[in-house]
Amino acid sequence: MNVHDSERLASQLDVMGYEKTEQMEDADIVIFNTCCVRENAENKMYGHLGILKSLKKHKPNIKVAVCGCMTQREEVLAKIKQSYNWIDIIFGTFNLHKFSDYLHTNLETGKTVIDIWKEHDEKALAEEQGIVAAAGREIRHKAGINIMYGCDNFCAYCVVPFVRGRERSRKAEDIISEAKALAADGVVEILLLGQNVNSYNHEGITFAALLEMISDIDEISRIRFITSHPKDMNNELIETMARLPKVCKSLHLPIQSGSSAVLSKMNRKYTQTDYLALIDRLRIKMPGLPITTDIIVGFPGETEEDFEQTLDVVRKVRFSGAFTFLYSKRTGTAAATMENQVPDDIASERFKRLIDTVSPIIYEDNKRLEGFASNVIADEYDSEKNIYTGRTDCNRTVHFKIADGSPVSNLGKMFSVMITEGKPFYLMGEKV
C-alpha cells in the first residue's frame, strides 16, 4: 500500500517536471511517506528528520514533506509541529492526490502547509484516483490499484482503523476504468490493494465479482491481490480464484498466531481449527496452492504452549513465505494495555525458533520446483550479470537468463522458464 502511495506521489512530481535522485543531498524536495504499524518505523522517521535538519541549514531551499499514516496520529502530528517546525508540508493518507497543490502553495508563499483529513467521502474517493504514470511506477508493466480503504476488524494490536479509517470500497466502475487506462499504458499485471481486499463490496458487487470484471480486460495477463483476511475468504471467492486463469494461484493469508487463545485476544475472529479447515478448502480447489502469511511473536499473554501451536501450524501448512514480527506495542490499541506482556528476551528467543522452522520449509519447497517450467514475466534486468528477475504465477522470485532479444524489449513479456536451482529464498532458471 505504501509503495503504491509513493508511486502516486512520484507521478505527481513527474508531471511537475521533477526527476528522481538517489542522493538526498542533490534533492530539491524530500518526501517521507510514513507507516505507523510498528514503533521502529516511527523511530526511523525521526532519525531521518534529524539528519535532514542539518542538510536544510546548508540548503535552505530544499523542501521537506511528511505524509502517510503517522501524520494521522494526533500525538505524532503534535510532536512534528513542535520539534520539527522547519518541515514545509504535512498531510495525511486521505489527501495524497492534493500533494502537487500543497507544493505549489508552499513554493509561492513560503508558508508551511498542514492538511490532515480525517475521513473519506464518496466524492473524495473518486477525485483522488487516476492512473500512476509509467514514470512514477517502479516497474512500468506492473501497477497497483486501491480497491478499498480502511479496516473494520480492529485487531487488538493494530492501529490501522485509527489512522486509515473504517472500510470504504470504491465504485467498481471506477476501478475498472483505472485498470483499462493502466492496460492502455502498457500494464500487464495488476495488484489489487486494500487493508482487507476480500471484504470488498460496493452496492452488491463482491470481490469475486470484481475479479471477474478485471479478468475480462484483454491486455491484462495477471491479477494479484493483497491482503486477505481469513474470515472473509468465502467459497464464492475460492471458486472464482480457482476458475479464472488470470488470477494468480498464490495467496497471502495472515494467521498472526497458531493459538486459538491468542487469536481470541487478538480479536482475529477465527480459530486455529477454522484456519486449517480454510487451508484444506483452498488446496482442494487449487492443489499445492502456495500460501504466505504474517506471524506475530510475543503477543501479550502468549505462553510457550501457545507458541508451540504456532510452530505446529507452520509445519502443517508449509507456508511458502512468512513475514514474521516481534510484537510491537502501539498506543491506543487494546493490546497496549493488556497484562502479561512477554519479556523481550523470551520473545526474541521464540522469534529465532520461528525463523529456524519457517526457513527450511521454504527452501525445501523451492528445491521441489527444480526441473519444472513456470511462466515468468520479466520485471527487471541486471546488465552486469545479464540476468532477468521476475515472479512465477505462484509469486516466487526467479532469476533467469534469456539468450535472445534486447533487455528493453524483453521486459514485461512472459517467458516459460525452467527452474534449474531452488535457493533458500528465490529460484534460478533458464528460458525454454
C-alpha positions as CSV (number, residue, x, y, z in Angstrom):
1,M,0.0,0.0,0.0
2,N,2.8,2.4,0.9
3,V,4.8,1.6,-2.2
4,H,1.7,2.4,-4.3
5,D,1.1,5.6,-2.4
6,S,4.7,6.6,-3.1
7,E,4.3,5.9,-6.8
8,R,1.2,8.2,-6.8
9,L,3.3,11.0,-5.2
10,A,6.2,10.4,-7.7
11,S,3.8,10.5,-10.6
12,Q,2.6,14.0,-9.5
13,L,6.2,15.2,-9.2
14,D,6.9,13.8,-12.7
15,V,4.1,15.9,-14.1
16,M,5.6,18.9,-12.4
17,G,9.0,18.3,-14.1
18,Y,10.9,16.7,-11.2
19,E,13.2,13.8,-11.7
20,K,14.1,11.1,-9.1
21,T,17.6,11.2,-7.5
22,E,19.2,8.6,-5.3
23,Q,21.2,11.1,-3.3
24,M,19.3,13.2,-0.7
25,E,22.0,15.9,-1.0
26,D,21.0,16.5,-4.6
27,A,17.3,16.7,-4.0
28,D,15.1,19.8,-4.3
29,I,12.3,18.0,-2.4
30,V,12.3,15.1,0.0
31,I,9.1,13.2,1.0
32,F,8.8,10.9,3.9
33,N,5.8,8.6,3.3
34,T,5.4,7.1,6.7
35,C,3.9,3.9,8.2
36,C,2.9,3.7,11.9
37,V,2.1,0.0,12.1
38,R,5.3,-0.6,14.0
39,E,7.1,1.6,16.5
40,N,10.5,1.1,14.9
41,A,9.2,2.8,11.7
42,E,8.4,5.9,13.7
43,N,11.8,6.0,15.3
44,K,13.5,5.7,12.0
45,M,11.5,8.6,10.6
46,Y,12.5,10.9,13.4
47,G,16.1,9.8,12.9
48,H,16.0,10.7,9.2
49,L,14.4,14.1,10.0
50,G,17.3,14.8,12.4
51,I,19.8,14.2,9.6
52,L,17.8,16.3,7.2
53,K,17.6,19.2,9.5
54,S,21.4,19.9,9.1
55,L,21.1,19.5,5.4
56,K,18.3,22.1,5.3
57,K,20.5,24.5,7.2
58,H,23.1,24.3,4.4
59,K,20.5,24.1,1.6
60,P,17.6,26.2,2.8
61,N,15.6,26.0,-0.4
62,I,15.2,22.2,-0.1
63,K,11.5,21.3,0.5
64,V,10.6,18.6,3.0
65,A,7.2,16.9,3.2
66,V,5.9,14.3,5.6
67,C,2.8,12.3,4.9
68,G,1.3,8.9,5.4
69,C,-0.3,7.0,8.4
70,M,2.0,8.6,11.0
71,T,0.6,12.1,10.5
72,Q,-2.9,10.9,11.2
73,R,-1.9,10.2,14.8
74,E,-2.5,13.3,16.9
75,E,0.4,12.8,19.3
76,V,2.8,12.3,16.3
77,L,1.5,15.3,14.5
78,A,1.9,17.4,17.7
79,K,5.5,16.3,18.0
80,I,6.3,17.1,14.4
81,K,4.8,20.6,14.7
82,Q,6.7,21.3,17.9
83,S,10.1,19.7,17.3
84,Y,10.3,19.8,13.5
85,N,8.7,23.1,12.7
86,W,11.0,23.6,9.7
87,I,9.1,20.9,7.7
88,D,7.3,22.5,4.7
89,I,4.4,20.2,4.0
90,I,2.5,17.8,6.3
91,F,-0.5,15.9,5.0
92,G,-2.3,12.6,5.6
93,T,-3.3,9.4,3.9
94,F,-6.7,10.6,2.6
95,N,-5.4,13.5,0.6
96,L,-2.3,12.3,-1.3
97,H,-3.9,13.4,-4.5
98,K,-3.6,17.1,-3.4
99,F,0.2,17.0,-2.9
100,S,1.0,18.9,-6.0
101,D,-1.4,21.7,-4.8
102,Y,0.3,21.8,-1.5
103,L,3.8,22.0,-3.1
104,H,2.6,24.9,-5.4
105,T,1.2,26.7,-2.4
106,N,4.5,26.4,-0.4
107,L,6.6,27.4,-3.3
108,E,4.5,30.5,-3.9
109,T,4.0,31.6,-0.3
110,G,6.9,30.0,1.6
111,K,4.4,29.1,4.3
112,T,4.1,25.7,5.9
113,V,1.1,23.7,4.6
114,I,-0.6,21.3,7.0
115,D,-3.7,19.5,5.9
116,I,-4.9,16.3,7.6
117,W,-8.2,14.9,6.6
118,K,-9.9,12.5,9.0
119,E,-12.3,10.7,6.7
120,H,-13.0,9.9,3.1
121,D,-16.3,10.6,1.4
122,E,-17.5,9.1,-1.9
123,K,-16.6,12.3,-3.8
124,A,-13.0,12.3,-2.4
125,L,-12.6,8.6,-3.3
126,A,-13.5,9.4,-6.9
127,E,-11.4,12.6,-7.1
128,E,-8.2,11.2,-5.8
129,Q,-8.0,8.4,-8.3
130,G,-6.1,8.5,-11.6
131,I,-3.5,6.1,-13.1
132,V,0.0,6.3,-11.9
133,A,2.1,7.4,-14.9
134,A,4.7,5.0,-16.2
135,A,7.5,7.3,-14.9
136,G,6.0,7.0,-11.4
137,R,5.8,3.2,-11.4
138,E,8.7,1.2,-10.1
139,I,8.1,-1.4,-12.9
140,R,6.4,0.0,-16.0
141,H,4.3,-3.0,-16.8
142,K,3.0,-3.6,-13.3
143,A,0.7,-1.4,-11.3
144,G,-1.3,-1.4,-8.1
145,I,-4.9,-0.3,-7.8
146,N,-6.6,0.6,-4.5
147,I,-10.0,-1.0,-4.4
148,M,-10.8,-0.2,-0.8
149,Y,-9.5,1.8,2.1
150,G,-9.5,1.4,5.9
151,C,-10.4,-1.6,8.1
152,D,-13.3,-2.6,10.3
153,N,-11.6,-5.5,12.1
154,F,-10.0,-3.7,15.0
155,C,-7.4,-6.4,15.7
156,A,-6.1,-5.8,19.2
157,Y,-2.5,-5.0,18.1
158,C,-3.3,-2.8,15.1
159,V,-3.6,1.0,14.6
160,V,-4.8,0.9,11.0
161,P,-8.5,1.5,11.7
162,F,-7.5,4.6,13.8
163,V,-5.3,6.1,11.1
164,R,-6.7,4.8,7.8
165,G,-10.4,4.9,9.0
166,R,-13.2,2.5,8.5
167,E,-13.7,0.3,5.4
168,R,-14.7,2.1,2.3
169,S,-15.0,0.3,-1.1
170,R,-14.5,2.2,-4.3
171,K,-17.1,2.0,-7.1
172,A,-16.4,-1.0,-9.3
173,E,-16.8,1.1,-12.5
174,D,-14.0,3.5,-11.3
175,I,-11.7,0.5,-10.6
176,I,-12.4,-1.0,-14.0
177,S,-11.8,2.4,-15.7
178,E,-8.5,2.7,-13.9
179,A,-7.5,-0.8,-14.8
180,K,-8.3,-0.2,-18.5
181,A,-6.3,3.0,-18.5
182,L,-3.3,1.2,-17.0
183,A,-3.6,-1.5,-19.6
184,A,-3.6,1.1,-22.3
185,D,-0.4,2.5,-20.7
186,G,1.4,-0.9,-21.0
187,V,0.5,-2.6,-17.7
188,V,0.0,-6.3,-18.0
189,E,-0.1,-7.2,-14.3
190,I,-2.5,-5.7,-11.8
191,L,-2.1,-5.8,-8.0
192,L,-5.4,-5.1,-6.2
193,L,-4.7,-3.3,-2.9
194,G,-6.5,-2.8,0.4
195,Q,-6.2,-3.4,4.1
196,N,-8.7,-6.2,3.6
197,V,-9.4,-6.7,-0.1
198,N,-11.6,-9.8,0.2
199,S,-14.2,-7.8,2.2
200,Y,-14.7,-5.5,-0.8
201,N,-18.3,-4.8,-1.5
202,H,-19.8,-1.9,-3.3
203,E,-23.5,-1.9,-4.0
204,G,-23.7,-5.6,-4.1
205,I,-20.6,-6.2,-6.2
206,T,-18.3,-8.6,-4.3
207,F,-14.6,-9.1,-4.5
208,A,-15.1,-12.3,-6.5
209,A,-17.3,-10.4,-9.0
210,L,-14.7,-7.6,-9.3
211,L,-12.1,-10.2,-10.1
212,E,-14.3,-11.5,-12.9
213,M,-14.7,-7.9,-14.3
214,I,-11.0,-7.2,-14.3
215,S,-10.2,-10.6,-15.8
216,D,-12.3,-9.6,-18.9
217,I,-9.7,-6.8,-19.8
218,D,-7.8,-8.4,-22.7
219,E,-4.5,-6.7,-22.2
220,I,-4.2,-7.7,-18.5
221,S,-2.3,-11.0,-18.2
222,R,-2.1,-11.4,-14.4
223,I,-4.2,-10.3,-11.4
224,R,-2.8,-10.5,-7.8
225,F,-4.3,-9.1,-4.6
226,I,-3.2,-8.3,-1.1
227,T,-4.1,-8.5,1.8
228,S,-6.9,-11.0,2.6
229,H,-8.5,-11.8,6.0
230,P,-9.2,-15.5,6.7
231,K,-12.7,-14.7,8.0
232,D,-13.7,-13.2,4.5
233,M,-12.2,-16.0,2.4
234,N,-15.6,-17.4,1.3
235,N,-16.5,-20.2,-1.1
236,E,-17.5,-17.8,-3.9
237,L,-14.0,-16.2,-3.8
238,I,-12.2,-19.6,-3.7
239,E,-14.2,-20.9,-6.6
240,T,-13.6,-17.7,-8.6
241,M,-9.9,-17.7,-7.8
242,A,-9.5,-21.3,-8.9
243,R,-11.5,-20.9,-12.1
244,L,-10.0,-17.7,-13.6
245,P,-6.7,-18.3,-15.3
246,K,-5.6,-14.7,-15.0
247,V,-5.9,-14.7,-11.2
248,C,-2.5,-15.9,-9.9
249,K,-2.5,-19.1,-7.8
250,S,-0.9,-17.7,-4.7
251,L,-2.4,-16.3,-1.6
252,H,-1.3,-14.1,1.3
253,L,-3.4,-15.1,4.3
254,P,-2.1,-13.8,7.6
255,I,-2.6,-16.1,10.5
256,Q,-0.8,-14.0,13.1
257,S,-0.8,-16.9,15.7
258,G,-1.5,-20.6,15.7
259,S,-3.0,-20.5,19.1
260,S,-6.8,-20.1,19.3
261,A,-6.5,-18.5,22.7
262,V,-4.1,-15.8,21.4
263,L,-6.2,-15.3,18.3
264,S,-9.2,-14.6,20.5
265,K,-7.2,-12.0,22.4
266,M,-6.1,-10.5,19.1
267,N,-9.8,-10.2,18.0
268,R,-9.0,-12.1,14.8
269,K,-12.5,-13.8,14.6
270,Y,-11.3,-17.3,13.7
271,T,-9.7,-20.2,15.5
272,Q,-6.7,-22.4,14.6
273,T,-9.2,-25.1,13.5
274,D,-11.0,-22.5,11.3
275,Y,-7.8,-21.5,9.6
276,L,-6.6,-25.0,9.0
277,A,-10.0,-26.0,7.5
278,L,-9.8,-23.0,5.2
279,I,-6.4,-24.1,4.0
280,D,-7.8,-27.5,3.2
281,R,-10.7,-26.0,1.2
282,L,-8.3,-23.8,-0.7
283,R,-5.9,-26.6,-1.6
284,I,-8.7,-29.0,-2.6
285,K,-9.7,-26.4,-5.2
286,M,-6.1,-25.4,-6.0
287,P,-3.8,-28.3,-5.2
288,G,-0.4,-27.2,-3.9
289,L,-1.5,-23.5,-3.6
290,P,1.4,-21.5,-2.2
291,I,0.3,-19.6,0.8
292,T,2.3,-16.8,2.5
293,T,1.4,-15.4,5.9
294,D,2.1,-12.9,8.7
295,I,3.0,-14.1,12.2
296,I,3.4,-12.1,15.4
297,V,5.6,-13.5,18.2
298,G,5.3,-12.4,21.8
299,F,1.8,-11.1,21.8
300,P,0.7,-10.2,25.4
301,G,-0.1,-13.4,27.3
302,E,1.5,-15.7,24.8
303,T,2.6,-18.9,26.6
304,E,5.2,-21.4,25.5
305,E,2.3,-23.7,24.7
306,D,0.7,-21.0,22.5
307,F,3.9,-20.5,20.6
308,E,4.3,-24.3,20.1
309,Q,0.9,-24.3,18.5
310,T,2.1,-21.6,16.0
311,L,5.1,-23.7,15.1
312,D,2.7,-26.7,14.7
313,V,0.6,-24.7,12.2
314,V,3.7,-23.6,10.3
315,R,4.7,-27.3,9.9
316,K,1.2,-28.3,8.8
317,V,0.5,-25.5,6.3
318,R,4.1,-25.3,5.0
319,F,4.0,-21.6,4.2
320,S,5.9,-20.6,1.1
321,G,6.9,-17.3,2.8
322,A,6.2,-15.6,6.1
323,F,6.5,-12.0,7.3
324,T,7.5,-12.5,11.0
325,F,7.3,-9.8,13.6
326,L,8.1,-9.3,17.2
327,Y,5.0,-7.8,18.9
328,S,5.2,-4.0,18.9
329,K,3.1,-2.1,21.4
330,R,1.1,0.6,19.8
331,T,-0.5,3.4,21.9
332,G,-4.3,3.4,21.5
333,T,-4.7,-0.3,20.7
334,A,-6.4,-2.8,23.0
335,A,-3.2,-4.9,23.3
336,A,-1.1,-2.0,24.6
337,T,-3.0,-2.1,28.0
338,M,-3.1,-5.9,28.3
339,E,-1.4,-7.7,31.2
340,N,1.3,-10.3,30.9
341,Q,3.4,-8.5,28.3
342,V,6.0,-11.1,27.1
343,P,9.6,-10.2,28.2
344,D,11.9,-9.2,25.3
345,D,14.4,-12.0,25.8
346,I,11.7,-14.7,25.7
347,A,10.0,-13.1,22.6
348,S,13.4,-12.9,20.8
349,E,14.2,-16.5,21.6
350,R,10.8,-17.6,20.2
351,F,11.3,-15.4,17.1
352,K,14.6,-17.2,16.3
353,R,12.9,-20.6,16.7
354,L,10.1,-19.5,14.3
355,I,12.7,-18.4,11.7
356,D,14.5,-21.7,12.1
357,T,11.3,-23.5,11.5
358,V,10.0,-21.5,8.6
359,S,13.2,-21.1,6.5
360,P,13.9,-24.8,5.9
361,I,10.3,-25.4,4.7
362,I,10.6,-22.5,2.2
363,Y,14.0,-23.9,1.0
364,E,12.6,-27.5,0.7
365,D,9.6,-26.3,-1.4
366,N,11.9,-24.3,-3.7
367,K,14.1,-27.3,-4.2
368,R,11.0,-29.3,-5.2
369,L,10.4,-26.9,-8.1
370,E,13.7,-27.9,-9.8
371,G,13.1,-29.4,-13.2
372,F,9.7,-27.8,-13.7
373,A,8.8,-25.0,-16.0
374,S,6.9,-21.9,-14.9
375,N,5.6,-18.8,-16.7
376,V,7.5,-15.8,-15.6
377,I,7.1,-12.1,-16.6
378,A,10.5,-10.4,-16.9
379,D,10.3,-7.5,-14.5
380,E,13.9,-6.3,-14.2
381,Y,17.2,-6.7,-15.9
382,D,20.7,-6.7,-14.4
383,S,23.1,-5.6,-17.1
384,E,26.2,-6.6,-15.1
385,K,25.1,-10.1,-14.6
386,N,23.0,-10.4,-17.7
387,I,20.1,-11.8,-15.6
388,Y,16.4,-11.0,-15.6
389,T,14.3,-11.1,-12.5
390,G,10.6,-11.9,-12.4
391,R,7.9,-13.8,-10.5
392,T,6.1,-17.1,-11.2
393,D,2.4,-17.3,-11.1
394,C,2.8,-18.6,-7.6
395,N,4.7,-15.4,-6.7
396,R,8.2,-16.9,-6.3
397,T,11.1,-14.8,-7.4
398,V,13.1,-16.2,-10.3
399,H,16.5,-15.0,-11.7
400,F,16.9,-16.3,-15.2
401,K,18.8,-15.7,-18.5
402,I,17.4,-15.0,-22.0
403,A,19.7,-15.6,-24.9
404,D,17.7,-13.6,-27.5
405,G,16.0,-10.2,-27.6
406,S,17.1,-6.9,-26.2
407,P,16.8,-6.1,-22.4
408,V,14.3,-3.4,-23.1
409,S,12.0,-5.4,-25.4
410,N,12.0,-8.4,-23.1
411,L,10.8,-6.5,-20.1
412,G,7.1,-7.0,-19.5
413,K,6.9,-10.2,-21.6
414,M,6.0,-13.6,-20.3
415,F,8.5,-16.5,-20.7
416,S,8.5,-20.2,-20.0
417,V,11.4,-20.6,-17.5
418,M,12.9,-24.0,-16.5
419,I,13.8,-23.9,-12.8
420,T,17.4,-25.1,-12.5
421,E,18.0,-24.5,-8.8
422,G,16.0,-23.8,-5.8
423,K,17.7,-21.4,-3.4
424,P,16.6,-20.6,0.2
425,F,14.6,-17.6,-0.8
426,Y,14.5,-17.5,-4.6
427,L,14.8,-19.6,-7.7
428,M,17.3,-19.8,-10.6
429,G,16.2,-20.7,-14.1
430,E,16.7,-20.5,-17.8
431,K,14.3,-19.6,-20.6
432,V,13.0,-22.7,-22.5
